[in-house]
């Protein structure tokens, strides 16, 4: 019986391997990228590479916030099965990518295979970058090789068996990865195709906004319908008018992508704030317009965690800038007292925000999410990034508040500005604090 089982396993592994070779490694084409306003073909390769590297948000994932050494790696991806640390992509020949040839670099970016033949983990989004053209990948390489080399040895991943076996990624790829270049849709206008390339390949929006299946692969049938990653909710950005961005105006979308704030809709924080800071604010307006055109056309999906928005909750409407009003009985609660002492001066009792529009709360998805996922993370971590000359800042309260206090404050915010009963518990805060 054991011998038969072993034979079956071997046959299955060979079949998977054959499927991988035939089905997923078949596209060796260079690929053709649609035109981007910020990276026209006639521009110097180095300048194109810098723009493309920013559009791909390379620096965010390859910089350890603790050291601040850009592109030197060490950023921690805390996943359900352990922690993966990003690699050094400066041109240091010993600890970085300085010895990579053009072919080796293209293979790493588009197929997830290192110079030594070992598989990369899909925390590096080669599953999206596979759509990039060879010319764009090599432009990015040229830019990275122009940077100062930083000697920064790779930090060991903290993964248990079997996830610490890189060779097993070949089987994961067989199941969840298809090696293919971006193909323009001839039935769509050029602007749509440029936006599609930005969203699906270069900007890899789906890596955060698309739900994952049981094998941690992207659920393509639910693309961009929202996902939770490292304790933050990347919201639904399909064209669904209730739960996605279907009701947003083009101006709303353009403002949010380029500045991280859309009045009455959202203010970016967490990973999205980082994406705006490192990447999206540098896109040319024409490229943002193309991205908006594409997102408008994404099929509407409800997603696993639909959020109904109440843009005018009675409690917030009854308040003014200086006080909660008679319709807010929670102002004497623990959460209300904490809000009065630490939050009202910036956010105001009616949620309009004082001095900085980014502090406005009413109408945002975060305060309408009863689970309080992003509200809790914002309370714990705060926000600090720059858009142009504007500093977006919220202090972190994680060290000063207990889990009970964070839960009470989050539930108060959800009630006051979302008109909903928050379900945040101290245990839930403890879990998000650990991520």
N, C-alpha and C positions, 0 to 999 in steps of 0.2 A: 504493500500500500504506500509506504514511504517512498519507494523507488518510483512508483507511478506519479506520485505527487511532485517529486523532484523533476521528472521528465516534463510534466505539464507546466511547471514553473519556468523551466528552461525554454520551452517552446513559446510560452507567453512573452517572456523577456525578448526573445529573438524577434517575435512578431512585432512587438512594440518598437524595438530598435529598427526593424525594417521600415515600419510605418514612418518613423522619425526621419530616416534617411530619404525615403521617397517623397513623403508628403510635406515635410517641414524644412528640408534643406535644399529644395529644388530651385529656388529663385536666386540665381547668381548675377542677376542684372544690376547695372549701375543705378537705374531708377532716374526718373525725371521729376524734379520738384516744380510745382507751379510758382509763378513769380510772386515775390514778396516785396513790398515797397521799401522795406528797410534793408533788403539784401539783394539788390538787382545784380544780374550776372556781370555787368560791366564794372562793378566796384572791385577794388583791390581785395584779394583773397583774405587778407588779414582783417580788414574792416568788415567783410562779410562774416568771417568767422566769429568776430566779437559780437556782432548782432545776433547771429544764430545761437551762440553759446548763452547769451542772455535770454533769448526767447525759449531756449530749452531749460533754463533755470539750473544750469550745471553747478553754479557756485553754492546754492542753498544746500544741496545734499552732500557736497564734497568739502564742506567747511565745518569744523568742530567749533561750536560757539564758545567753548571753554578756552580755546587757544586763539581763535580769530584768524588763523592762517588760511587764507583763501585757497581753495582747491587742493589743500594738503590732506583731505580726508579726515576720518575719525568721527563723523556724524553718526549718531546712534539711531538705528531703526528698531524700535521695540515692537516686536511682532508676537502673535500668540504662541509661537513655538521657540522664542528666544530673541536674542539681540544680534543684529548684523551691523557692522561698522563700515562706513564708506571708505573707498580707497583714495590714495594720493594720485591726483591726475595732473600734478605739475610735471615739468620735463626733467625732474631729477632722474638720472639713469639707474640708480640703485633702488630707490624706494618709490619712484613714480613711474611715468610712462615714457621716459626719455629714450628707451631702446626700442620702442614700438615702431615697426615699419608702417607704411600706409595700409598695406593689406591687413596687417595684424590689428591695427586700430579700427579699421572698418569692420572687421570680423567681431571684435569685442563689442562695439557699439550696436551693431545690427543683429548679431547672433548670440551675444552673451558668452563668448568664449575668450578667455584671457590669452596672452602671448604664450604662456606655458601649456596651453591646451586645456586648462581646468575651466569648469563652468562657473560663470558668475551667477549669483542669486538674483531673482527678479525684483529685489528691492531696487536694483539698478534697472530702469525701465526699458530694457532692450526689446521687450514685447511691444512697445510703441515705437521706439527708435528704429525698429526694423523697416519702417516705412520711409526712412530718410534716404535721400539720394546720396550716392557716393561723393559727389562734388560737395554737398553740404557737410557731410561728415569730415571730409578732408579740410574744408575751410575751418571747421571747429578745431581740428587737430592743429592747423597752422597757428590759430590764435593761442591755444593752450601751450604750444611749444615756444611761443614768444614771451611767456610769463617767466618770472624768476623761478628757478628750481628750488624746491623746499625739501630738505631731507626729513622725511616723516615716515618711519616704518609703519606698516599696517598693524592695526590693533586686532588682536584675535577675536573672532566672533564667539559669542556665548550661545551655542546651540547644542541641544541634546541629540542623541541618536534617534532616528536615522537622519535628522535634518543637517547634521554636521558632515554628511558624506556628499561631497560635491559631485562625485560621479553619478549619483542618483538623479541629479538634475537633468540628465539626458532623458530619463523616463518622464520627468515632469514636462520637459519641452515637448516630448512626443504627444502628450495629452493636451497641453494648454498653449503651445506656442507654434505659430506659423510664420516662417521666414518669407516675407514678401515685401515688395516695394509699394509705395503709394501709387495708386492709379487714379488719374483724374476721371471724373464722371462727365462724359461728353454732353450729357443731357442737362448739365448744370452750368450756370454762368461762371466765368473765370474767377470772379470774386468769391463765390461759394467754394470753389476748389482750393483757393488760397487759404480760406478759413478752415476748410477740412484738414489741410496739411498741417496748419498751425495747431489745431485742436487734437488731432488724432496721432500725429507723429512727433512733430517738434515740441509742442507744448505739453504733450502726453496728459491731457486733462482727465482721461479715463482712469489713469492709475490711482487717482484719489476719489473721483466722483462716480466710478462704476463699482457696483457690488462685486464681491469675490465669492466664488463657489467653494465647495467643501475642500477642494485641493488648493485653494488660494489663487486660482486663476481668475481672470476677469470674466464676468458673466455677460457676454456680448449681447445676449437677448434683453438685457436690462441696462444697456449702456447709458451712462451719465445720470442714472436715477438716484444717485446718492449712496454714500458709504461712510462708515465710521473707521477712522484710521488714527492710531496712536492717541485715542481718547477724544479726538475732535470729529465732529460731523462735517463731512464735505457734502453740501446739500445737493438736492436734485436740481440739475441744470438742463433738463429736457424742456420741451415746449409746453408741458402741461401747465394750463393757466392757473390751477389752484395750488399745486404742490411744487411746480418747477418755476421757470422764468417766463412762461407764456404771457403773463399779464404785465411784465415789465416793458417799458418803452425802449426803443433803440437808444435813447439818451441815457436811460437808467443803466442799461447794460454797458454802454461805452464808458460811462462814469465809473462804474464799479470795477471794470477790468483795468482801467487806466489809473484810477486813484484809490481804489479800495473802499469807496463810499458812494452809495446811491441814495439820495434823500428819500426817507420813508420806506426804504427797502432793506438795506443792509450796510454794515460797516465791517470790513474784513479784519479778522484777528487770527491768531494761531498760524497754521501752515498757509492759509490763504493770504494773510497779511504778509508773510514772508515771500510768497510768490509775487505779490504786487511790488514789494520792496526790491527784490533782486531781479525780477524779470519783467512783469507785465507793464510797468510804468515806462519801460524803455521801448515798447513797441510803437512803431509809427501809427498815427491815427488811421491811415488807410488800412493797415493790417488789423487793427482792432475792429474797424468796420467790417472787414472780411470775416473775422471771427464771430462777430454778432450775426452776420447773415447766415453762417453755418449753424450756430446754436439755435437760431430761430426755426431751422428746418429739422432739428433732431426730433424724431417721433416722441410724442407725449407719453410719459410713463409715470405711474403713481409712485413707484418705489416701495421699499420695505418699511420705511419710517415716514409716512406722509405727515405733513404738518399743515394744519389749517390756520391761516393768518387772520387774526382779528385786528384790523388796522386802527380801530377806534374803541378800545375797551372803556367801559363806563368809568372805571376807577381812575384811569389816566385823564379822561376828559373832564372829570369832576375836580381834578386837582389844578393848581396853577404852578407857576415856576417856584414858588416859595413854600408851598404847603401841600399836604396830601389831599385835603378836602374831606368833606363829611362822608363820602361814599367809600372810604378806604379804611375799614375797621382794623386792618392788619398793622396800622402804623404804630400801635403800642406793643406789637409782638417783638420777639427777638430779632426777626428779620427786618422789621420796620425800624427798630432802633439802630441796627447796624447800618441800614441804608441811610438813615438820617445823619448818622455820625460820619460816614466815610464816602457816601456815593452821591447824595442829593446835590451837593455843591457843584458837581460836574454834569450829572445826568439830568437833574431837576426832577421834581415830583411828577410833572406831566410828561416826562420823557423827551422833551424837545432838545435837551443838551444845551449847556451854557458855553459860550465862547467858541467851542469846537463842534462842528456838525457831526463829527465822528462819534460823539458821545450820545447822539440821539438814539433812543431805544424803541419808541413806539413804532409798530409795523414791521419790525425785524423778525426774521425766522427764529433767531436764537431765543428771544423771550416768548415766542409762541410754541416752543418745543417743551412739552410738559416734563420730559426727562431731564431737561436742563443741561444737556451735554456740553454745549459750548459756553453757556453762562458759567457753569462750574469751572471750566478750564480758564476762562477769562478772569474769574475772580482769583483763582490760584496763581496764574502766571502773569496777568496783566497784558499789556501790549506796548510795544516800542518799535516803531519803524518810521522811516522817512519817505515821503512822496514829494519829489521835487524839493522845494524849500520848506515844506510843511512837516512838522514833527507830530506824529500820532503817538500819544502816550497815555497809558493807564497804569497806575502802580499795581504791583502784585501783592496779594493779601494772603498767599499760601502759608507763609511763615507766621503770620500774626493771628490767624483765625483757626479754630479747631474745625474738625469735620462737621460737628453739629452746627457751628456758627455759619460755615459756608453753605450747608444745606438749607438752613433757615433763611439766609440772605437770598440764595438762588430762588427758593420757592416764593419769597416775597416779590422779587423782581418779575417772575413769571406771572404772578397774580396781578400786580399793579400795572404792568405794561403789556401783558398778553391776554389778560382777562381769563386765565385758566388756573386750574389747581395743579401746582407743581408736585411732582412725585419724587423729588430728590431726597435721598436718605443719607445719613452720615456714612453708611457702608458704601454707598455709591460714590460719595466724595472720596473716601479712602481709596477706592479702586482707581478713580481717575487721577488721584494724586500720585499713584504708584507708576503710572504710565510715562 
